[in-house]
């Protein structure tokens, strides 16, 4: 006699969390974010130290993240732990959210910079955001990491979230004249980007290397 399976007995949320934790054990997310932060810090450093105006490109690495992570996971992650459609859909949902957030943040930054350059007056709230952008970005990214940590029970993301918030506040309050030849607030962005690159890049690289070492490519059975 067959038994009917009550779908209410299936905790789809927990299944989704476990599947997503499995696919994020490759470290690729933080590795790519670390590379992006290193690139952004380099763009700002060229502007600060060599007067090469490339700081407006800081959003380019972040916008490329959703385009890069999917093919890299198809190449390195799926052959080692298998492909789960639920994880694929969760990735798409997360990447769409991140892409939208990056786009809106980029538009906001562009508006702030244009207004600050055009008006040259510090009374506008947008100028205050421009001047405190390191703390704002640190808070936003920290909240994003903490959201993923809570939603998917990924412990290391708690550390990334807290470090992002603290790093943004430290960069914002740091006297940049001690490190750079300018007191332009954009120098504080460089410090925040550098802090996050130092945190995420080595962590992602080590986790990715360990993932490849501990997870050989699965052999296909029956073709």
C-alpha positions in Angstrom: 0.0 0.0 0.0 1.5 3.3 -1.0 1.8 6.2 1.4 1.2 9.8 0.5 4.0 12.2 1.3 2.7 15.3 3.1 4.7 18.2 1.7 4.2 20.1 4.9 6.6 17.5 6.5 9.3 18.6 4.1 11.2 21.6 5.4 12.0 23.2 2.0 13.7 26.1 3.7 16.2 23.9 5.5 16.8 21.9 2.3 17.5 25.2 0.5 19.8 26.4 3.2 21.8 23.2 3.2 22.0 23.1 -0.6 23.2 26.7 -0.7 25.7 26.1 2.1 27.1 23.2 0.1 27.6 25.3 -3.0 29.1 28.3 -1.2 31.8 26.1 0.4 33.8 26.7 -2.8 34.8 30.2 -1.6 34.3 31.7 -5.0 32.0 34.4 -3.9 34.4 35.9 -1.5 37.4 35.3 -3.8 35.7 37.3 -6.6 34.6 40.0 -4.2 38.2 40.2 -2.9 39.5 40.6 -6.4 36.8 43.3 -7.1 37.7 45.2 -4.0 41.4 45.0 -4.8 40.7 46.4 -8.3 38.5 49.2 -6.8 41.2 50.1 -4.3 43.7 50.2 -7.2 41.5 52.5 -9.2 41.2 54.9 -6.3 44.9 54.7 -5.4 45.8 55.7 -9.0 43.6 58.8 -8.6 44.9 59.7 -5.1 48.6 59.1 -5.7 49.1 59.6 -9.5 46.2 61.9 -10.3 44.8 59.3 -12.8 41.0 59.8 -12.7 39.9 56.2 -12.7 38.0 56.1 -9.4 34.7 56.2 -11.2 35.4 52.7 -12.4 35.0 51.3 -8.9 31.6 49.8 -9.7 32.8 47.8 -12.7 34.2 44.8 -10.8 31.0 44.5 -8.7 28.8 44.6 -11.8 30.8 41.8 -13.3 30.4 39.5 -10.3 27.0 38.0 -11.3 28.4 37.3 -14.8 31.5 35.6 -13.6 30.4 33.5 -10.6 28.0 31.3 -12.6 30.4 30.0 -15.2 33.1 29.5 -12.7 30.8 27.4 -10.5 29.9 25.4 -13.6 33.6 24.8 -14.2 34.9 24.1 -10.7 32.0 23.5 -8.3 29.3 21.5 -10.0 31.6 18.7 -11.3 32.7 18.2 -7.7 29.5 18.3 -5.6 26.9 17.9 -8.3 24.4 20.3 -9.7 21.3 21.2 -7.8 18.5 23.1 -9.6 17.3 24.6 -6.3 20.7 26.0 -5.7 20.8 27.3 -9.2 17.6 29.2 -8.7 18.7 30.5 -5.3 21.9 31.7 -7.0 19.9 33.5 -9.7 17.7 35.1 -7.1 20.7 36.2 -5.0 22.6 37.4 -8.0 19.7 39.4 -9.4 19.3 41.1 -6.0 23.1 41.9 -5.8 23.1 43.2 -9.4 20.1 45.4 -8.7 21.8 46.7 -5.5 25.1 47.4 -7.3 23.3 49.2 -10.1 21.3 51.4 -7.8 24.4 52.1 -5.7 26.4 53.0 -8.8 23.6 55.4 -10.0 23.6 56.9 -6.5 27.4 57.3 -6.5 27.3 58.9 -10.0 24.6 61.4 -8.9 26.4 62.3 -5.7 29.7 62.9 -7.6 28.1 65.0 -10.3 26.2 67.1 -7.9 29.2 67.5 -5.6 31.4 68.6 -8.6 28.7 70.9 -10.1 27.6 72.7 -6.9 30.8 72.8 -4.9 28.7 73.4 -1.8 28.6 71.2 1.3 25.1 71.9 2.5 23.3 69.2 0.4 22.6 65.8 2.1 24.0 64.0 -1.0 27.4 65.7 -0.4 27.3 64.4 3.1 26.7 60.9 1.7 29.7 61.4 -0.6 31.9 62.5 2.2 30.8 59.5 4.4 30.5 57.0 1.6 33.1 54.6 3.2 30.9 54.2 6.2 27.7 53.9 4.1 29.1 51.3 1.8 30.6 49.3 4.8 27.2 49.3 6.5 25.3 48.2 3.3 27.7 45.4 2.5 27.9 44.4 6.1 24.1 44.1 6.3 24.2 42.0 3.0 26.7 39.6 4.5 24.8 39.3 7.8 21.6 38.7 5.8 23.2 35.8 4.0 24.8 34.5 7.3 21.4 34.4 9.0 19.4 33.1 5.9 21.8 30.3 5.1 23.6 29.7 8.4 27.1 30.4 6.9 29.3 31.2 9.9 32.1 33.0 8.1 29.7 35.5 6.6 29.0 36.8 10.1 32.7 37.7 10.4 32.7 39.3 6.9 29.6 41.4 7.8 31.0 42.7 11.1 34.4 43.4 9.5 32.7 45.3 6.7 30.8 47.5 9.2 33.9 48.1 11.4 36.1 48.6 8.4 33.8 51.3 7.0 33.7 53.1 10.3 37.5 52.9 10.8 38.1 54.2 7.2 35.6 57.0 7.7 37.2 58.2 11.0 40.8 57.8 9.9 42.9 60.9 9.3 43.9 60.2 5.7 46.6 62.9 5.8 48.7 60.4 7.6 48.5 57.9 4.7 47.8 60.0 1.6 48.7 63.4 0.2 45.1 64.5 0.0 42.2 64.9 2.4 39.6 64.1 -0.3 37.0 61.7 1.0 37.6 59.4 -1.9 40.9 58.4 -0.2 38.7 56.9 2.6 37.0 54.7 0.0 40.4 53.4 -0.9 41.2 52.4 2.6 37.8 50.6 3.0 38.3 48.8 -0.3 41.8 47.7 0.7 40.6 46.4 4.1 37.9 44.3 2.4 40.4 43.0 -0.2 42.8 42.0 2.6 40.0 40.2 4.4 38.1 38.5 1.4 40.9 37.7 -1.1 43.1 35.5 1.1 40.0 33.9 2.8 38.4 33.1 -0.6 41.7 31.8 -2.1 42.3 29.5 0.9 38.7 28.2 0.9 38.8 27.6 -2.9 42.1 25.8 -2.7 40.9 23.6 0.1 37.6 22.9 -1.8 39.5 21.8 -4.9 41.8 19.6 -2.8 39.1 17.9 -0.7 36.6 17.5 -3.5 37.8 15.6 -6.6 35.7 15.7 -9.7 32.8 13.3 -9.5 32.8 10.4 -12.0 29.7 10.0 -14.1 28.0 6.6 -13.9 26.2 5.2 -16.8 27.2 8.0 -19.1 
